[in-house]
Each structure stands twice: as C-alpha cells, then as structure tokens.
Amino acid sequence: MTSSTATSAGGQRLFWVFLACSALTTLVAFGFFLVGLADGSVSAFNLALWIALLGVLVLSLWGGWLLFRRSRQVLALLVLSISALPGVLGALFVGMLLLTNPHWN
C-alpha cells in the first residue's frame, strides 16, 4: 500500500511541476502577444496565428487540469507536456546562451 501512495504522490508532484511550467509558458506567450498588440507587430495578417497559438496553450492548460481532476494523471501529464516541454527547452536554451556567452562571428 505504501508504494502506490508514494507513486501517487510522485505523480502529483510531477503534475504540479508540469502545470507550473505550462502556466509560465502560457503567460510568456500572452505577454509577447500583448507587447505585439502595443507595438503593432500583431496585425490582422497574423492575428489568426496568435489566436491559434494562445488557444492551444490555454486548452493544454485547461485540459490537463480537467484530466487531473478526473484522476487521469498520465493523460494530464501528456496534455500538459504540449506546452510545458517547449517552454522548458526554450528556457534552457536561453540560460545556456546567457551562461556560455557565445561568439556569433
């Protein structure tokens, strides 16, 4: 009995990590969208792309939460990974660039 409880607690921790990463990725994308609206780079030409991108991010976040609430932890992690993993990989790439200070010439 204790092993299933430990696995369940580990799965819950992993879910909360994925949820936090997914929420941060969604917030960053929404921030870029707002900045783009303010400076005019988001126009009628690419508004549909932005709406689709933000829609996928929000649906991933919402779907992961609903699946977790219905005790579908594995599916919730898979749905959250749609937005969490690209955000984590992007953050690692930017962190690597800041730490290594590459020469681009």
C-alpha positions as CSV (number, residue, x, y, z in Angstrom):
1,M,0.0,0.0,0.0
2,T,2.8,2.4,0.7
3,S,4.3,2.0,-2.7
4,S,1.1,3.1,-4.5
5,T,0.8,6.0,-2.2
6,A,4.4,7.1,-2.9
7,T,3.9,6.7,-6.7
8,S,0.7,8.7,-6.4
9,A,2.5,11.5,-4.5
10,G,5.3,11.5,-7.0
11,G,2.8,11.7,-9.9
12,Q,1.1,14.6,-8.2
13,R,4.4,16.4,-7.7
14,L,5.2,15.9,-11.4
15,F,1.8,17.1,-12.4
16,W,2.2,20.3,-10.4
17,V,5.7,20.9,-11.9
18,F,4.2,20.4,-15.4
19,L,1.3,22.7,-14.6
20,A,3.6,25.4,-13.4
21,C,5.8,25.2,-16.4
22,S,2.7,25.2,-18.7
23,A,1.2,28.2,-16.9
24,L,4.5,30.1,-17.2
25,T,4.8,29.3,-20.9
26,T,1.2,30.5,-21.5
27,L,1.9,33.7,-19.5
28,V,5.1,34.4,-21.5
29,A,3.3,33.8,-24.8
30,F,0.4,36.1,-23.7
31,G,2.9,38.7,-22.7
32,F,4.5,38.6,-26.1
33,F,1.0,38.9,-27.6
34,L,0.2,42.0,-25.6
35,V,3.5,43.6,-26.4
36,G,2.9,42.8,-30.1
37,L,-0.5,44.4,-29.9
38,A,1.0,47.5,-28.3
39,D,3.8,48.0,-30.9
40,G,1.8,46.9,-33.9
41,S,3.6,43.8,-34.9
42,V,0.4,41.7,-34.2
43,S,-1.8,42.8,-37.1
44,A,-4.8,41.4,-38.9
45,F,-2.4,39.5,-41.1
46,N,-1.1,37.3,-38.3
47,L,-3.8,37.6,-35.7
48,A,-5.3,34.2,-36.6
49,L,-1.9,32.6,-35.9
50,W,-1.6,34.2,-32.5
51,I,-5.2,33.2,-31.6
52,A,-4.4,29.6,-32.6
53,L,-1.2,29.6,-30.6
54,L,-2.8,31.0,-27.5
55,G,-5.8,28.7,-27.9
56,V,-3.6,25.6,-27.9
57,L,-1.7,26.8,-24.9
58,V,-4.8,27.6,-22.9
59,L,-6.5,24.4,-24.0
60,S,-3.5,22.4,-22.9
61,L,-3.5,24.0,-19.5
62,W,-7.3,23.6,-19.1
63,G,-7.4,20.1,-20.4
64,G,-4.5,19.0,-18.2
65,W,-6.3,20.4,-15.1
66,L,-9.6,18.7,-16.0
67,L,-7.9,15.4,-16.6
68,F,-6.1,15.6,-13.3
69,R,-9.3,16.4,-11.5
70,R,-10.8,13.2,-13.1
71,S,-7.9,11.1,-11.8
72,R,-6.3,10.7,-15.3
73,Q,-2.8,11.6,-14.2
74,V,-0.9,10.1,-17.2
75,L,-3.2,11.8,-19.7
76,A,-3.0,15.0,-17.8
77,L,0.8,14.9,-18.0
78,L,0.7,14.2,-21.7
79,V,-1.6,17.1,-22.4
80,L,0.4,19.5,-20.2
81,S,3.6,18.4,-21.9
82,I,2.3,20.0,-25.2
83,S,3.0,23.4,-23.7
84,A,5.4,22.7,-20.8
85,L,8.2,20.9,-22.6
86,P,8.7,23.6,-25.3
87,G,8.8,26.2,-22.6
88,V,11.3,24.4,-20.6
89,L,13.5,23.7,-23.6
90,G,13.4,27.4,-24.6
91,A,14.3,28.5,-21.1
92,L,17.2,26.0,-21.0
93,F,18.4,27.4,-24.4
94,V,18.3,31.0,-23.2
95,G,20.0,30.0,-20.0
96,M,22.7,28.3,-21.9
97,L,23.2,31.4,-24.1
98,L,23.5,33.6,-21.0
99,L,26.0,31.3,-19.3
100,T,28.2,30.4,-22.2
101,N,28.3,33.9,-23.9
102,P,28.9,32.5,-27.4
103,H,30.7,34.5,-30.1
104,W,28.4,34.6,-33.2
105,N,31.0,35.7,-35.7
